[in-house]
Amino acid sequence: MTAKANSLFGRYRNWRRYRSTVRELEQLSLRELDDIGISRGDIYRIARQSIL
């Protein structure tokens, strides 16, 4: 594979991981989110951190 193809594949994989994290966290109730110490507003930040 070329470097460009590897880069595209890596970006796609990260995007999928980001979306999966957002989807899973959005399915939790406010109580469940509170139990793990996050708020609804934290979901996108946490999802971004999951791909770093």
C-alpha positions in Angstrom: 0.0 0.0 0.0 1.1 3.5 -0.6 1.5 6.0 2.2 -1.6 7.9 0.9 -3.7 4.8 1.0 -2.5 4.0 4.5 -3.3 7.6 5.6 -6.8 7.3 4.2 -7.4 4.0 5.8 -6.2 5.3 9.1 -8.5 8.3 8.9 -11.4 6.1 8.0 -10.7 3.7 10.9 -10.5 6.7 13.3 -13.7 8.1 12.0 -15.5 4.8 12.5 -14.1 4.5 16.1 -15.2 8.1 16.8 -18.8 7.4 15.5 -19.0 4.1 17.4 -18.0 5.8 20.6 -20.5 8.6 20.1 -23.3 6.1 19.3 -22.6 4.0 22.4 -22.4 7.0 24.7 -25.6 8.6 23.3 -27.5 5.4 24.1 -26.8 5.8 27.8 -29.3 7.4 30.1 -28.5 10.6 32.0 -28.2 8.5 35.1 -25.8 6.0 33.5 -23.7 8.9 32.2 -23.7 10.4 35.7 -22.6 7.1 37.2 -19.5 7.1 35.0 -18.8 10.8 35.6 -19.7 12.4 32.3 -22.4 14.6 31.0 -24.1 14.6 27.6 -22.0 17.6 26.6 -18.8 15.6 27.2 -19.7 12.9 24.6 -18.1 14.4 21.6 -14.9 15.4 23.5 -14.6 11.9 24.9 -15.1 10.4 21.4 -12.4 12.7 20.0 -10.0 11.6 22.8 -10.8 7.9 22.0 -9.1 8.2 18.6 -5.9 9.9 19.8 
